[in-house]
């Protein structure tokens, strides 16, 4: 199984890269994590029409980078909240069904509605709005933690 993380944004600060790398390197080979950075559309102006246009351009880039036949989960503050334990149970299900999973993290302006509609699920890391760079680290850590639960690894202490 593989976890793909499609994240709009590139040239992240070093601390974000180091944080993500820390957890992705801890993942076992049978549940590898791959980050695919999507180049954000250049921000010009602040009208709602221009935001819609840039989200559409980013959505086209996301669609072209989507691995085929994956379970797609959009990260959204209005998505379903789950505990780390329930995420661990979901990972067990995905592993048993040999299903790869793609998580999509939008830009500072979010995601185009078409991406949200094509997703199988919407997941919230928090009800608070998070910087999209930090969301990468939180997602990577939670995937690692949930996987450590499934393996009875002492990283997670309940």
Backbone as CSV, one residue per row, in Angstrom:
resi,resn,N_x,N_y,N_z,CA_x,CA_y,CA_z,C_x,C_y,C_z
1,UNK,0.841,-1.169,0.000,0.000,0.000,0.000,0.884,1.229,0.000
2,UNK,0.359,2.276,-0.567,1.096,3.528,-0.619,0.163,4.682,-0.292
3,UNK,0.708,5.642,0.447,0.004,6.885,0.713,0.600,7.959,-0.182
4,UNK,-0.222,8.547,-1.010,0.200,9.674,-1.839,-0.352,10.937,-1.199
5,UNK,0.490,11.937,-1.088,0.032,13.223,-0.577,0.254,14.244,-1.676
6,UNK,-0.828,14.698,-2.288,-0.764,15.750,-3.296,-0.992,17.065,-2.573
7,UNK,-0.002,17.921,-2.607,-0.083,19.171,-1.865,0.211,20.337,-2.789
8,UNK,-0.731,21.264,-2.867,-0.510,22.465,-3.658,0.463,23.334,-2.878
9,UNK,1.546,23.674,-3.517,2.588,24.483,-2.892,3.938,23.824,-3.081
10,UNK,4.911,24.639,-3.318,6.277,24.138,-3.436,7.211,25.180,-2.832
11,UNK,8.459,24.833,-2.739,9.449,25.719,-2.113,9.040,26.043,-0.681
12,UNK,8.699,25.006,0.053,8.313,25.158,1.451,9.549,25.493,2.287
13,UNK,9.338,26.152,3.420,10.462,26.418,4.321,11.123,25.115,4.780
14,UNK,12.385,25.214,5.150,13.134,24.025,5.563,12.472,23.263,6.700
15,UNK,11.893,23.986,7.663,11.304,23.298,8.806,10.118,22.429,8.389
16,UNK,9.409,22.832,7.368,8.300,22.011,6.867,8.858,20.777,6.167
17,UNK,9.856,20.972,5.328,10.460,19.831,4.641,11.051,18.832,5.634
18,UNK,11.734,19.346,6.651,12.337,18.458,7.654,11.259,17.704,8.442
19,UNK,10.197,18.412,8.813,9.121,17.769,9.565,8.450,16.662,8.771
20,UNK,8.130,16.942,7.517,7.503,15.924,6.674,8.451,14.743,6.479
21,UNK,9.698,15.043,6.160,10.688,13.997,5.892,10.892,13.093,7.101
22,UNK,10.875,13.681,8.287,11.046,12.899,9.518,10.047,11.747,9.580
23,UNK,8.781,12.036,9.316,7.757,10.999,9.431,7.683,10.103,8.199
24,UNK,7.927,10.655,7.035,7.864,9.811,5.829,8.975,8.767,5.842
25,UNK,10.133,9.114,6.396,11.240,8.148,6.462,10.997,7.060,7.502
26,UNK,10.150,7.314,8.466,9.828,6.315,9.485,8.851,5.260,8.972
27,UNK,8.133,5.571,7.902,7.115,4.651,7.402,7.767,3.373,6.864
28,UNK,7.147,2.222,7.147,7.677,0.977,6.593,7.429,0.905,5.086
29,UNK,8.210,0.079,4.422,8.093,-0.024,2.962,6.707,-0.460,2.506
30,UNK,6.033,-1.267,3.308,4.701,-1.735,2.905,3.620,-0.679,3.072
31,UNK,3.984,0.483,3.603,3.041,1.607,3.719,3.802,2.911,3.469
32,UNK,4.467,2.968,2.344,5.302,4.127,2.023,4.450,5.373,1.788
33,UNK,5.067,6.515,2.036,4.419,7.811,1.839,5.166,8.552,0.732
34,UNK,4.421,9.111,-0.202,5.028,9.876,-1.289,4.364,11.241,-1.367
35,UNK,5.193,12.274,-1.341,4.700,13.646,-1.475,4.829,14.084,-2.929
36,UNK,3.732,14.574,-3.479,3.729,15.130,-4.832,3.323,16.588,-4.698
37,UNK,4.260,17.476,-4.957,3.974,18.900,-4.846,3.374,19.408,-6.153
38,UNK,2.307,20.164,-6.026,1.604,20.749,-7.160,1.936,22.237,-7.184
39,UNK,2.405,22.688,-8.314,2.755,24.102,-8.427,1.489,24.952,-8.287
40,UNK,1.515,25.913,-7.363,0.335,26.771,-7.212,0.235,27.762,-8.372
41,UNK,-0.984,28.151,-8.661,-1.218,29.181,-9.680,-0.772,30.521,-9.107
42,UNK,-0.203,31.338,-9.936,0.257,32.651,-9.492,-0.932,33.490,-9.042
43,UNK,-0.806,34.067,-7.843,-1.874,34.890,-7.292,-1.754,36.314,-7.818
44,UNK,-2.798,36.785,-8.514,-2.854,38.161,-9.023,-4.245,38.690,-8.741
45,UNK,-4.350,39.725,-7.937,-5.665,40.286,-7.621,-6.387,39.452,-6.589
46,UNK,-7.476,39.945,-6.087,-8.226,39.236,-5.056,-9.714,39.119,-5.345
47,UNK,-10.142,39.264,-6.578,-11.569,39.118,-6.864,-11.960,37.643,-6.802
48,UNK,-13.215,37.377,-6.489,-13.668,35.991,-6.396,-13.556,35.286,-7.742
49,UNK,-13.698,36.038,-8.823,-13.563,35.438,-10.142,-12.133,34.973,-10.372
50,UNK,-11.166,35.758,-9.966,-9.784,35.351,-10.177,-9.415,34.186,-9.262
51,UNK,-9.965,34.129,-8.054,-9.710,32.995,-7.169,-10.303,31.728,-7.763
52,UNK,-11.503,31.827,-8.283,-12.136,30.674,-8.940,-11.272,30.180,-10.104
53,UNK,-10.742,31.108,-10.874,-9.909,30.761,-12.021,-8.618,30.073,-11.585
54,UNK,-7.982,30.592,-10.545,-6.728,29.980,-10.110,-6.967,28.616,-9.475
55,UNK,-8.080,28.454,-8.740,-8.401,27.140,-8.186,-8.690,26.130,-9.289
56,UNK,-9.310,26.593,-10.364,-9.561,25.719,-11.504,-8.248,25.272,-12.139
57,UNK,-7.320,26.203,-12.321,-6.007,25.857,-12.887,-5.281,24.854,-11.986
58,UNK,-5.346,25.073,-10.673,-4.707,24.132,-9.745,-5.394,22.773,-9.775
59,UNK,-6.715,22.777,-9.941,-7.440,21.505,-9.988,-7.024,20.677,-11.199
60,UNK,-6.737,21.345,-12.308,-6.263,20.624,-13.498,-4.904,19.985,-13.232
61,UNK,-4.045,20.682,-12.516,-2.727,20.135,-12.159,-2.887,18.951,-11.198
62,UNK,-3.799,19.091,-10.269,-4.056,18.001,-9.317,-4.546,16.767,-10.064
63,UNK,-5.519,16.951,-10.945,-6.075,15.819,-11.697,-5.017,15.108,-12.535
64,UNK,-4.116,15.881,-13.127,-3.079,15.257,-13.956,-2.047,14.516,-13.105
65,UNK,-1.942,14.836,-11.821,-0.976,14.177,-10.943,-1.590,13.021,-10.134
66,UNK,-2.911,12.878,-10.189,-3.574,11.838,-9.399,-3.170,10.445,-9.857
67,UNK,-2.693,9.627,-8.937,-2.427,8.236,-9.303,-3.749,7.543,-9.634
68,UNK,-3.744,6.620,-10.581,-5.000,5.963,-10.971,-5.528,5.035,-9.881
69,UNK,-6.835,4.950,-9.808,-7.570,4.013,-8.970,-7.152,4.053,-7.504
70,UNK,-7.031,5.236,-6.965,-6.740,5.419,-5.544,-8.005,5.843,-4.825
71,UNK,-8.008,5.593,-3.546,-9.055,6.136,-2.687,-8.640,7.588,-2.421
72,UNK,-9.483,8.543,-2.758,-9.113,9.959,-2.699,-9.768,10.616,-1.489
73,UNK,-8.919,11.277,-0.701,-9.383,11.984,0.488,-8.902,13.431,0.400
74,UNK,-9.849,14.342,0.477,-9.537,15.769,0.478,-9.444,16.230,1.927
75,UNK,-8.392,16.980,2.242,-8.302,17.565,3.573,-9.028,18.896,3.550
76,UNK,-9.972,19.027,4.475,-10.822,20.211,4.517,-11.260,20.420,5.955
77,UNK,-11.180,21.637,6.443,-11.554,21.909,7.840,-13.009,21.576,8.133
78,UNK,-13.838,21.471,7.101,-15.238,21.105,7.291,-15.483,19.615,7.059
79,UNK,-14.406,18.862,6.880,-14.523,17.431,6.658,-14.793,16.657,7.937
80,UNK,-14.880,15.364,7.783,-15.136,14.468,8.910,-13.928,14.472,9.850
81,UNK,-14.206,14.529,11.117,-13.134,14.430,12.104,-13.060,12.983,12.565
82,UNK,-11.855,12.531,12.816,-11.704,11.181,13.328,-10.575,11.155,14.349
83,UNK,-10.585,10.142,15.152,-9.506,9.965,16.116,-8.362,9.217,15.433
84,UNK,-7.224,9.230,16.076,-6.088,8.481,15.547,-6.389,6.983,15.563
85,UNK,-7.112,6.538,16.568,-7.499,5.118,16.646,-8.387,4.738,15.462
86,UNK,-9.356,5.591,15.128,-10.228,5.266,13.983,-9.451,5.341,12.672
87,UNK,-8.472,6.231,12.587,-7.610,6.270,11.402,-6.804,4.979,11.298
88,UNK,-6.329,4.477,12.418,-5.586,3.210,12.422,-6.459,2.068,11.905
89,UNK,-7.722,2.046,12.324,-8.650,1.011,11.843,-8.875,1.145,10.340
90,UNK,-8.971,2.385,9.871,-9.166,2.617,8.439,-7.936,2.170,7.652
91,UNK,-6.754,2.444,8.175,-5.515,2.007,7.507,-5.467,0.482,7.421
92,UNK,-5.883,-0.188,8.487,-5.936,-1.656,8.460,-6.843,-2.138,7.338
93,UNK,-7.987,-1.502,7.193,-8.918,-1.854,6.110,-8.265,-1.629,4.743
94,UNK,-7.629,-0.463,4.551,-6.984,-0.182,3.269,-5.887,-1.193,2.963
95,UNK,-5.129,-1.554,3.985,-4.045,-2.520,3.774,-4.617,-3.891,3.405
96,UNK,-5.678,-4.309,4.071,-6.287,-5.599,3.776,-6.887,-5.636,2.384
97,UNK,-7.379,-4.492,1.922,-7.971,-4.448,0.584,-6.962,-4.018,-0.476
98,UNK,-5.696,-3.882,-0.075,-4.603,-3.495,-0.982,-4.943,-2.223,-1.755
99,UNK,-5.479,-1.265,-1.042,-5.930,-0.022,-1.662,-4.968,1.110,-1.343
100,UNK,-4.435,1.756,-2.389,-3.617,2.940,-2.192,-4.526,4.133,-1.928
101,UNK,-3.996,5.091,-1.188,-4.793,6.241,-0.773,-4.072,7.519,-1.161
102,UNK,-4.830,8.472,-1.698,-4.289,9.790,-2.023,-4.996,10.834,-1.178
103,UNK,-4.197,11.616,-0.463,-4.694,12.750,0.306,-4.371,14.007,-0.492
104,UNK,-5.321,14.926,-0.567,-5.108,16.171,-1.313,-5.189,17.347,-0.351
105,UNK,-4.121,18.148,-0.360,-4.051,19.355,0.461,-4.062,20.539,-0.494
106,UNK,-5.004,21.431,-0.321,-5.145,22.582,-1.199,-4.172,23.701,-0.887
107,UNK,-4.317,24.761,-1.629,-3.485,25.950,-1.445,-4.079,26.815,-0.337
108,UNK,-3.501,27.986,-0.153,-4.011,28.929,0.843,-5.464,29.310,0.553
109,UNK,-5.876,29.217,-0.708,-7.258,29.535,-1.091,-8.147,28.302,-1.133
110,UNK,-7.615,27.156,-0.764,-8.420,25.945,-0.726,-8.318,25.119,-1.988
111,UNK,-9.403,24.428,-2.303,-9.479,23.550,-3.469,-10.710,23.900,-4.297
112,UNK,-10.608,23.674,-5.581,-11.748,23.872,-6.468,-12.837,22.862,-6.107
113,UNK,-14.063,23.263,-6.268,-15.212,22.419,-5.933,-15.173,21.078,-6.661
114,UNK,-14.653,21.047,-7.876,-14.605,19.786,-8.633,-13.720,18.744,-7.952
115,UNK,-12.659,19.189,-7.298,-11.787,18.264,-6.572,-12.513,17.736,-5.334
116,UNK,-13.192,18.617,-4.637,-13.950,18.185,-3.456,-15.036,17.178,-3.839
117,UNK,-15.663,17.385,-4.987,-16.747,16.507,-5.419,-16.241,15.145,-5.868
118,UNK,-15.023,15.089,-6.419,-14.504,13.810,-6.898,-13.939,12.951,-5.772
119,UNK,-13.708,13.554,-4.612,-13.123,12.826,-3.484,-14.107,11.809,-2.927
120,UNK,-13.577,10.726,-2.443,-14.405,9.724,-1.779,-14.749,10.154,-0.351
121,UNK,-13.842,10.954,0.232,-14.046,11.429,1.602,-13.452,12.820,1.760
122,UNK,-13.967,13.531,2.759,-13.363,14.790,3.208,-12.976,14.574,4.659
123,UNK,-11.733,14.902,4.968,-11.203,14.677,6.304,-10.676,15.983,6.862
124,UNK,-10.973,16.247,8.125,-10.464,17.441,8.797,-9.360,17.025,9.760
125,UNK,-8.205,17.662,9.654,-7.161,17.466,10.660,-7.502,18.253,11.920
126,UNK,-8.267,19.321,11.728,-8.670,20.191,12.824,-9.830,21.046,12.324
127,UNK,-10.621,21.550,13.247,-11.650,22.505,12.839,-11.035,23.888,12.643
128,UNK,-9.817,24.047,13.117,-9.107,25.309,12.885,-8.502,25.292,11.486
129,UNK,-8.362,26.454,10.903,-7.702,26.563,9.614,-6.200,26.429,9.842
130,UNK,-5.572,25.538,9.111,-4.140,25.301,9.246,-3.403,25.769,8.002
131,UNK,-2.172,26.247,8.164,-1.370,26.541,6.977,-1.151,25.242,6.199
132,UNK,-1.221,25.306,4.872,-1.148,24.070,4.094,0.192,23.362,4.261
133,UNK,1.270,24.080,4.530,2.554,23.430,4.783,2.531,22.624,6.071
134,UNK,1.949,23.192,7.105,1.846,22.498,8.383,0.936,21.277,8.269
135,UNK,-0.079,21.364,7.430,-0.987,20.231,7.235,-0.226,19.004,6.730
136,UNK,0.799,19.201,5.925,1.620,18.072,5.447,2.255,17.337,6.616
137,UNK,2.823,18.122,7.525,3.508,17.515,8.664,2.507,16.794,9.560
138,UNK,1.389,17.444,9.862,0.379,16.824,10.721,-0.164,15.534,10.108
139,UNK,-0.426,15.558,8.817,-0.929,14.361,8.152,0.110,13.244,8.201
140,UNK,1.357,13.567,7.879,2.418,12.554,7.894,2.574,11.956,9.291
141,UNK,2.547,12.811,10.312,2.691,12.321,11.684,1.514,11.431,12.062
142,UNK,0.306,11.822,11.712,-0.866,11.030,12.063,-0.899,9.695,11.319
143,UNK,-0.455,9.679,10.072,-0.376,8.405,9.348,0.645,7.489,10.011
144,UNK,1.789,8.057,10.377,2.809,7.262,11.063,2.283,6.759,12.417
145,UNK,1.650,7.651,13.175,1.118,7.272,14.490,0.052,6.184,14.343
146,UNK,-0.870,6.362,13.420,-1.930,5.375,13.216,-1.346,4.026,12.799
147,UNK,-0.352,4.061,11.943,0.281,2.814,11.529,1.019,2.169,12.700
148,UNK,1.625,2.979,13.556,2.319,2.422,14.719,1.315,1.748,15.668
149,UNK,0.101,2.259,15.723,-0.946,1.625,16.529,-1.266,0.237,15.987
150,UNK,-1.384,0.134,14.664,-1.729,-1.155,14.054,-0.632,-2.192,14.281
151,UNK,0.592,-1.731,14.542,1.730,-2.634,14.738,2.121,-2.774,16.197
152,UNK,1.300,-2.213,17.092,1.604,-2.229,18.531,2.983,-1.637,18.845
153,UNK,3.365,-0.653,18.094,4.637,0.047,18.305,4.445,1.037,19.462
154,UNK,5.450,1.218,20.300,5.275,2.091,21.469,5.217,3.594,21.163
155,UNK,5.318,4.006,19.908,5.262,5.436,19.587,3.978,6.058,20.123
156,UNK,2.857,5.355,19.964,1.572,5.882,20.438,1.309,5.335,21.841
157,UNK,1.144,6.241,22.752,0.834,5.835,24.131,-0.565,6.356,24.470
158,UNK,-1.487,5.433,24.594,-2.876,5.819,24.875,-3.083,6.118,26.336
